[in-house]
Amino acid sequence: MMMKYLLGFAASAAVAVLAAAPASAHRQWLLPSSTIVSGDDVWVTVDAAVSNDLFYFEHQPLRLDAVKVWAPDGSETPIENAATGRYRSTFDVHLTQRGTWRIASVSDGLVGSYELDGKTERLPRGTTRANLAERLPAGAVNVKTAESSSRNEIFVTVGEPTTNLFTPTGKGIELAPVTHPNDLFAGETAIFQFLLDGKAAAGLTVTVIPGGIRYRDQLGQIDLVTDAAGKVEVTWPEAGLYWLNVTTPRAGGGEAAAPQRRASYVTTLEVMAP
């Protein structure tokens, strides 16, 4: 009788675990030890990874070669104590100024494909307009390319939030917040504006997912689309960490209908209890 009970319990537990596991999707993220700190000489440690479950280290580390840090006055500051392990990278940032800091990994390049000997091949990573010719093998035909840009960034504020670092660069998708990303509270609505190459971008796909998805049976995903002014409104259901991803819409009709501009934006946000 006891053995039958144990077997039944094990089967039920296995079903529960399977039901709680969300669909796999590799997501890249930066996660600071804190998004709001105080003091005149403080540090944050940042974890950087690509994972299925948000903010857990179980797939691969994020490379740090493109990571840069900007102080509130716009000056660039180096990362310190950088290390990359099997599942994550980590580094420290010395926060020596009051205000809002930006920590970001930004990249630009080309994505696309070509045909060689009757087979379709993808362009290798790291391809740009400048090196496209040397990346294509001899005999490649029907070359199709699209410009790509990605921005993965977080914001950390020492003391009162500042907005100096939100001046757009005019490249890729950028956040032009109406609500400061370090001033978010559960139950309140934040307004974010997104720019594409420096202009307000309508029709961008915005995905917001709360962290901790390993331990719940619902993803809790919020799907939004930017309006004519490039804005979305997000009402935070509860306090905690959130992953926000913005992308240019995908074109239908296969590779031939691929857009000529592909861009993505990722940030990690911390929502406080009211």
Helices and strands as residue ranges (DSSP letters): H 2-20, E 27-32, E 36-37, E 42-51, E 60-61, E 67-70, E 76-77, E 80-84, E 89-95, E 99-116, E 119-122, H 132-135, E 141-158, G 164-166, E 173-177, E 189-196, E 199-200, E 205-210, G 213-215, E 222-225, E 231-235, E 240-247, G 255-257, E 261-271
